[in-house]
């Protein structure tokens, strides 16, 4: 990749797991009553045809990983498990009380934090608690994030018995120097063990999460990590760019200095060479930062145009309604977003008062819905169009004019009614989406909000 292109386009920008992005939510125009109305509307429109998705945030970790920007609570006290599970189920029941019929659950994803901090018994209590008031969709997809150091065979078997068929393990990098810097000591043996267990039990999609751009990380580190990963043949991979956002309070990204990180063209070389090695091992590039074997459902959904992206990242199936349960979780009714309280104490207090623990959100305007669709198309399929008049909006001609420079640089192709991202342009898809982001254009952030795009 051209160094000049990296220097030109490597600017702070959103990762577009939503539009509008959270910093541009109009919180002053949002109310929990409005959220409930759009929640019920979306449920009625989609429950019997698609089902619904649940994202459950399980925030506890036994130790701090200094690369992580997630909402978490560090503790070795496992007595916190049961009260939290009971709180999440209470939140679920508050939602069920609003519904005109029994929900059909198509997707469940357990994220964190560290979901496998919780015992298999408590996780089973959680999942069974959902289905006390719901039914399971025939084509369901249940997944969870496992920490290789504490995921037991009992975890894997118990969740498999409950319908889970996909698991992703956080690997990051196998270099001892890098692991020490990010406070994530995790030998290859542990990853191999849980990967083999998952395959033996019958999981149909085992994923590994890798990160490039970590402190002290070299090209040899990345290639060695990919070679070790390939020896285990996970079905899919996430190969993320490390998002250095130390200004976010409490995210723990202070275990190393900025000068310890690979920069610009050096960092991008880690991705480009890693991508070549993945391609040589038969992994297909899916959307942004994701790769899958030919047989994996994510590759199938990318090929047939059903790949979706939301606050859980890329998903191979789509539901209109996603309910986020647990502290800091974000729900999406398509027409609005709602985020839960960010501290466990505030989350518990709301539930003690029999209130949904929502503290902020955004009601999407007609314009938001059009822009959201274009950004989803670009992020999931690397193309978008306005053949349908419903996808046209007033500022579109101006956006096309602004994108001309990217076309000259060979990043996109523009026709009368569509835009497609070239192979050369795929690393810059966030920049291309930013051209459509009217809220970002109208009010540039005064302080640092986003990680770098490349």
Residue pairs with C-beta under 8 A, 6 or more apart in sequence:
1 265
1 268
1 272
1 424
1 427
3 264
3 265
5 409
5 411
5 428
6 264
6 265
6 268
6 454
7 264
7 265
8 409
9 428
9 431
9 453
9 454
10 264
10 452
10 453
10 454
11 431
11 452
11 453
12 445
12 448
12 449
12 450
12 451
12 452
12 453
13 430
13 431
13 433
13 434
13 450
13 451
13 452
13 453
14 21
14 430
14 433
14 434
14 437
14 440
14 450
15 243
15 430
15 450
15 451
16 309
16 375
16 379
16 430
16 433
17 309
17 310
17 311
17 312
17 313
18 310
18 311
18 330
18 332
18 337
18 372
19 368
19 371
19 372
19 375
19 376
19 437
20 362
20 364
20 368
20 372
20 437
20 439
21 437
21 439
21 440
22 330
22 337
22 339
23 445
23 449
24 439
24 440
24 443
25 337
25 360
25 361
25 362
26 362
26 363
27 360
27 361
27 362
29 362
29 363
30 336
30 338
30 360
30 361
30 362
30 363
32 338
32 355
32 356
32 358
32 361
34 336
34 361
34 363
35 331
35 333
35 336
35 338
35 356
35 358
35 361
36 98
36 356
38 333
38 334
38 335
38 336
38 363
39 95
39 98
39 321
39 323
39 331
39 333
39 336
39 338
40 98
40 99
40 100
41 333
41 335
42 320
42 321
42 333
42 334
42 335
43 52
43 99
43 100
43 103
43 321
44 100
45 320
46 52
46 319
46 320
46 321
47 101
47 103
47 104
47 321
48 104
50 106
50 318
50 319
50 320
50 321
51 103
51 104
51 105
51 106
51 107
51 137
51 140
51 319
52 103
52 104
52 105
52 106
52 107
52 319
52 321
52 322
52 323
53 105
53 106
53 107
53 108
53 109
53 310
53 312
53 315
53 319
53 321
53 322
53 323
54 92
54 105
54 107
54 108
54 109
54 130
54 322
54 323
54 325
55 109
55 111
55 311
55 312
55 322
55 323
55 324
55 325
55 329
55 330
56 88
56 108
56 109
56 110
56 111
56 126
56 324
56 325
56 326
56 329
57 71
57 111
57 112
57 113
57 324
57 325
57 326
57 327
57 328
57 329
57 340
58 84
58 110
58 111
58 112
58 113
58 114
58 115
58 117
58 118
58 326
59 71
59 72
59 73
59 84
59 112
59 113
59 326
59 327
59 328
59 344
60 72
60 73
60 74
60 75
60 80
60 81
60 84
60 112
60 113
60 114
60 117
60 118
61 72
61 73
61 74
61 75
61 112
61 113
61 114
61 117
62 74
62 75
62 76
62 114
62 117
62 150
63 74
63 183
64 72
64 74
64 183
64 252
65 182
65 183
65 184
65 252
66 181
66 182
66 183
66 252
66 253
66 254
66 255
66 256
67 172
67 182
67 184
67 211
67 214
67 242
67 253
68 251
68 252
68 253
69 243
69 245
69 248
69 251
69 252
69 253
70 112
70 113
70 251
71 113
71 327
71 328
71 342
72 112
72 113
72 114
73 80
73 113
73 344
78 117
78 119
81 117
81 118
81 119
81 122
82 122
83 348
84 326
84 344
85 118
85 122
85 125
85 126
85 129
87 347
87 348
87 351
88 126
88 325
88 326
89 126
89 129
89 130
90 351
91 325
91 326
91 340
91 351
91 356
91 357
92 129
92 130
92 133
92 323
92 325
93 133
94 351
94 354
94 355
94 356
95 323
95 356
96 103
96 133
96 134
102 133
102 134
102 135
103 133
103 134
103 135
104 134
104 135
104 136
104 137
105 130
105 131
105 134
105 135
105 136
105 137
105 140
106 137
106 139
106 140
106 141
106 317
106 319
107 140
107 141
107 142
107 143
107 315
107 317
107 319
107 322
108 127
108 130
108 140
108 142
108 143
108 164
109 142
109 143
109 144
109 312
110 123
110 143
110 144
110 145
111 144
111 145
111 312
112 145
114 145
114 147
114 150
115 123
115 144
115 145
115 146
116 144
116 145
116 146
116 147
116 150
116 151
116 152
116 155
117 147
117 150
118 126
120 152
120 154
120 155
120 157
120 158
120 159
121 158
123 155
123 158
123 159
124 158
124 159
124 162
127 159
127 162
127 163
128 162
136 163
139 317
140 163
141 165
141 166
141 297
141 315
141 316
141 317
142 159
142 162
142 163
142 164
142 165
142 166
143 164
143 165
143 166
143 167
143 168
143 205
144 159
144 164
144 166
144 167
144 168
145 167
145 168
145 169
145 170
146 155
146 156
146 167
146 168
146 169
146 170
146 194
147 169
147 170
148 169
148 170
148 171
148 186
148 190
148 191
148 193
148 194
149 186
149 190
151 167
151 169
151 194
153 197
153 201
156 167
156 194
156 197
156 198
156 201
156 203
157 201
159 167
160 201
160 202
160 203
164 203
165 202
165 203
165 204
165 205
166 203
166 204
166 205
166 206
166 207
167 198
167 203
167 205
167 206
167 207
168 206
168 207
168 208
168 209
168 236
168 238
169 191
169 194
169 195
169 206
169 207
169 208
169 209
169 234
170 184
170 209
171 186
171 191
171 208
171 209
171 210
171 225
171 229
172 178
172 179
172 182
172 184
172 186
172 209
172 210
172 211
172 214
173 179
173 182
173 210
173 211
173 214
173 217
173 221
173 222
173 225
174 188
174 221
174 224
174 225
174 228
175 216
175 217
175 218
175 221
175 224
175 225
177 216
178 214
178 215
178 216
178 217
178 221
179 185
179 186
181 214
181 215
181 216
181 255
181 256
181 260
182 214
182 215
182 255
182 256
183 255
188 228
191 208
191 232
192 232
195 206
195 208
195 232
195 234
196 232
198 206
199 206
204 235
204 297
205 235
205 236
205 296
205 297
205 298
206 234
206 235
206 236
207 234
207 235
207 236
207 237
207 238
208 229
208 232
208 234
208 237
208 238
209 237
209 238
209 240
210 225
210 226
210 229
210 237
210 238
210 239
210 240
210 274
211 239
211 240
211 241
211 242
212 222
212 239
212 240
212 241
212 242
212 267
212 270
212 271
212 274
213 241
213 242
213 244
213 261
213 262
213 267
213 270
214 242
214 261
215 256
215 257
215 260
215 261
216 256
216 260
217 262
217 270
218 262
219 269
219 270
219 273
222 270
222 273
222 274
223 273
223 274
223 277
226 274
226 277
226 278
226 281
227 277
229 237
230 277
230 278
230 281
233 293
235 292
235 293
235 295
235 296
236 286
236 290
236 291
236 292
236 293
236 296
236 298
236 299
237 278
237 283
237 290
237 291
237 292
238 289
238 290
238 291
238 313
239 271
239 274
239 275
239 278
239 289
239 290
239 291
240 289
241 267
241 271
241 289
241 451
241 452
241 454
242 261
243 451
244 253
244 258
244 261
244 451
244 452
245 251
245 253
245 448
245 450
245 451
246 253
246 254
246 258
247 447
247 448
261 267
262 270
264 454
267 454
268 427
268 454
271 427
275 285
275 291
278 285
278 291
279 285
282 293
282 294
283 291
283 292
283 293
284 291
284 292
284 293
284 294
284 299
284 302
285 291
285 426
286 292
286 298
286 299
286 302
286 307
286 314
287 302
287 307
287 309
287 314
287 379
287 380
287 382
288 379
288 426
288 429
288 430
290 298
290 314
292 298
292 299
292 302
293 299
297 316
297 317
298 307
298 314
298 316
300 316
301 307
301 308
301 316
301 317
302 380
302 381
305 381
306 316
306 317
306 318
307 314
307 315
307 316
307 380
307 381
308 314
308 315
308 316
308 317
308 318
308 376
308 380
309 315
309 376
309 379
309 380
310 322
310 332
311 322
311 324
311 330
311 332
312 322
314 380
320 333
320 334
321 332
321 333
321 334
322 331
322 332
323 331
324 330
324 331
324 332
324 338
324 339
324 340
325 340
326 340
326 347
327 340
327 341
327 342
327 343
327 344
327 347
327 357
328 339
328 340
328 341
328 342
329 339
329 340
330 337
330 338
330 339
330 340
331 337
331 338
331 339
331 340
331 358
334 364
334 369
335 363
335 364
335 369
336 361
336 362
336 363
336 364
337 361
337 362
337 364
338 356
338 358
338 360
338 361
339 358
339 359
339 360
339 361
340 347
340 357
340 358
340 359
341 347
341 349
341 350
341 357
341 358
341 359
342 359
346 357
346 359
347 357
350 356
350 357
350 358
350 359
351 357
364 372
367 393
367 438
370 390
370 391
370 392
370 393
371 393
371 436
371 437
371 438
373 384
373 391
374 384
374 391
374 436
375 433
375 436
375 437
377 383
377 384
377 385
378 384
378 419
378 421
378 429
378 432
378 433
378 436
379 429
379 433
382 420
382 421
382 426
382 429
383 418
383 419
383 420
383 421
384 391
384 418
384 419
385 391
385 417
385 418
385 419
386 392
386 396
386 417
386 418
387 417
387 418
395 438
399 435
399 436
400 414
400 419
402 435
403 412
403 414
403 419
403 432
403 435
404 414
406 412
406 425
406 428
406 431
406 432
406 435
407 413
407 414
410 422
410 424
410 425
411 421
411 422
411 424
411 425
411 428
411 431
411 432
412 419
412 420
412 421
412 422
412 425
412 432
413 419
413 420
413 422
419 432
421 429
421 432
425 432
427 454
428 453
428 454
430 453
431 453
431 454
434 440
434 453
